[in-house]
Amino acid sequence: MAEKNNFVLVIGAIVAFVLQIALAPAIALFSAQPNFLLAYAIVVAIVIPNEAGPVLPFVMGLLYDLTGTGPVGGMALLLVIACFIASRVFSLMDNDTLFMPLAIFVACALLAELAYGMLLMACGLAANPVEALVMRALPCALYDCAVGLVLYFVMVRLLAGGTQDRGLRTPKLR
């Protein structure tokens, strides 16, 4: 089972990287484009929280940094932190509803995009904080959420193999 998961993870990472290079610039609106690598890494951290480690987010973040214009290592660090937070929070707060994984994904994607925007400003991007938030972080996070929603259902089917029952029901406090 572990070999199958590793194969699926590698193929998914390659597909996410190709989509980031080929599709993301084509569907960019103004300066906002989806980050397929961020969405993939966070979804994997949520789908298999106990097996997700720091290697996949680091590699995905480094690939994003090497193909982008930001500082090398910035997105790698932020993805490792975001994926760690996503996997731990999901492990603690999972209540077998669809709301928790999606809420955790949205929060982690938004925080990662906001932190990356602040990092770009610290490294010399000529923008004020409100402009960086409104023109870059929020639209990119919305794009990431749309991509993550699709990826979540695909990866749950491929990696979790039906162990995560995400039916539509009312969340309950434990």
matplotlib code that plots the C-alpha trace (Angstrom):
import matplotlib.pyplot as plt

x = [0.0, 2.9, 4.4, 1.1, 0.8, 4.3, 3.7, 0.5, 2.2, 5.1, 2.7, 0.5, 3.5, 4.6, 1.1, 0.9, 4.3, 3.3, 0.0, 1.9, 4.2, 1.7, -1.8, -1.3, 0.1, -2.6, -5.4, -3.9, -6.1, -4.1, -1.3, -3.1, -2.6, -3.3, -0.6, -1.1, 1.9, 0.7, -2.8, -1.4, 0.9, -1.7, -4.3, -1.9, -1.1, -4.9, -5.7, -2.9, -2.0, -0.2, 2.1, 2.7, 6.2, 8.2, 9.9, 7.0, 6.1, 9.7, 10.3, 7.0, 7.9, 11.4, 10.1, 7.7, 10.6, 12.9, 10.2, 9.0, 10.4, 10.4, 13.2, 14.5, 13.5, 10.6, 7.7, 9.5, 9.7, 6.1, 4.8, 6.5, 5.0, 1.5, 1.5, 2.6, -0.1, -2.7, -1.8, -1.8, -4.9, -6.7, -5.6, -7.0, -10.2, -11.4, -15.1, -16.0, -17.6, -16.6, -16.4, -13.3, -10.8, -12.1, -12.0, -8.4, -7.4, -8.8, -7.2, -3.7, -3.8, -4.8, -2.1, 0.5, -0.4, -0.5, 2.9, 4.4, 3.0, 4.7, 7.9, 7.8, 7.3, 10.2, 12.4, 11.7, 8.3, 7.2, 3.7, 1.9, 0.4, -3.2, -2.4, -0.4, -3.4, -6.1, -4.3, -2.2, -2.9, -6.7, -7.1, -4.3, -5.8, -9.3, -7.6, -5.8, -9.1, -10.8, -8.0, -7.8, -11.5, -11.1, -7.8, -9.2, -11.8, -9.4, -6.7, -9.1, -10.2, -6.6, -4.7, -7.2, -9.0, -12.4, -11.1, -12.3, -16.1, -17.0, -20.7, -22.9, -24.0, -24.2, -20.9, -21.0, -18.8, -17.0]
y = [0.0, 2.4, 1.8, 2.7, 5.9, 6.9, 6.3, 8.3, 11.1, 11.4, 11.3, 13.9, 16.1, 15.9, 16.7, 19.7, 21.0, 20.7, 22.5, 25.2, 25.8, 25.4, 26.3, 28.7, 31.6, 31.1, 31.5, 34.4, 37.3, 40.5, 39.5, 36.6, 33.0, 29.7, 27.9, 24.2, 23.2, 24.8, 23.3, 19.8, 19.9, 21.1, 18.6, 15.7, 16.9, 16.8, 13.5, 11.5, 13.6, 10.8, 9.9, 13.4, 14.6, 17.7, 16.4, 16.8, 20.4, 21.4, 20.1, 21.6, 24.9, 24.8, 24.1, 27.0, 29.3, 28.1, 28.8, 32.1, 35.4, 35.4, 34.6, 31.0, 29.0, 31.3, 29.3, 26.1, 27.2, 28.5, 25.2, 23.1, 25.2, 25.3, 21.6, 20.8, 23.0, 21.5, 17.9, 18.5, 20.6, 18.0, 15.2, 17.0, 18.5, 15.8, 15.1, 13.1, 15.9, 17.6, 21.0, 20.4, 19.5, 22.3, 24.9, 23.8, 24.0, 27.5, 28.7, 27.3, 28.4, 32.0, 32.1, 30.8, 33.3, 36.2, 35.2, 34.9, 38.4, 39.7, 38.0, 39.5, 42.9, 42.4, 41.4, 44.6, 44.3, 47.9, 47.6, 48.7, 46.0, 46.7, 46.4, 43.2, 41.8, 42.8, 42.5, 39.4, 37.3, 37.1, 36.4, 33.8, 32.2, 32.0, 30.4, 28.0, 27.1, 26.3, 24.1, 22.5, 21.6, 19.6, 18.1, 17.1, 14.8, 13.2, 12.6, 11.2, 8.6, 7.8, 8.0, 7.3, 4.6, 5.2, 5.4, 9.0, 9.0, 12.6, 12.5, 15.5, 15.7, 18.2, 18.7, 17.6, 18.6, 15.8]
z = [0.0, 0.8, -2.7, -4.3, -2.3, -3.1, -6.8, -6.7, -4.8, -7.3, -10.3, -8.7, -8.0, -11.6, -12.8, -10.4, -11.6, -15.3, -14.6, -12.7, -15.7, -18.5, -17.2, -14.4, -16.5, -19.1, -16.6, -14.7, -14.0, -13.6, -11.3, -9.6, -10.7, -9.1, -7.2, -8.1, -6.1, -2.9, -3.4, -4.0, -1.0, 1.4, 0.1, 0.5, 4.1, 4.8, 3.1, 4.7, 7.8, 9.6, 6.7, 5.3, 5.9, 5.1, 1.9, -0.5, 0.6, 0.5, -3.0, -4.3, -2.7, -4.1, -7.6, -7.3, -6.2, -9.0, -11.7, -10.2, -9.5, -5.7, -3.3, -3.5, -0.5, 0.6, -0.7, 0.3, 4.0, 3.9, 2.4, 5.0, 7.7, 6.1, 5.5, 9.0, 10.5, 8.1, 8.9, 12.7, 12.8, 10.7, 12.9, 16.0, 14.5, 12.0, 12.7, 9.6, 7.7, 4.6, 6.3, 8.4, 5.6, 3.4, 6.2, 7.1, 3.5, 3.0, 6.2, 5.4, 1.8, 2.8, 5.5, 3.1, 0.4, 2.9, 4.3, 0.8, 0.0, 3.1, 2.2, -1.2, 0.3, 2.7, -0.2, -2.2, -3.9, -4.4, -3.0, 0.1, 2.4, 1.4, -2.2, -1.6, 0.3, -2.1, -5.5, -4.8, -1.7, -1.7, -5.4, -5.4, -2.3, -4.0, -7.0, -4.7, -3.0, -6.3, -7.3, -3.9, -3.9, -7.0, -5.9, -2.5, -4.0, -6.4, -3.8, -1.2, -3.7, -4.7, -1.4, 1.4, -0.5, 1.1, 4.7, 4.9, 4.9, 4.0, 3.7, 4.0, 7.6, 10.5, 12.3, 15.9, 18.9, 20.5]

ax = plt.figure().add_subplot(projection="3d")
ax.plot(x, y, z, "-o")
ax.set_aspect("equal")
plt.show()
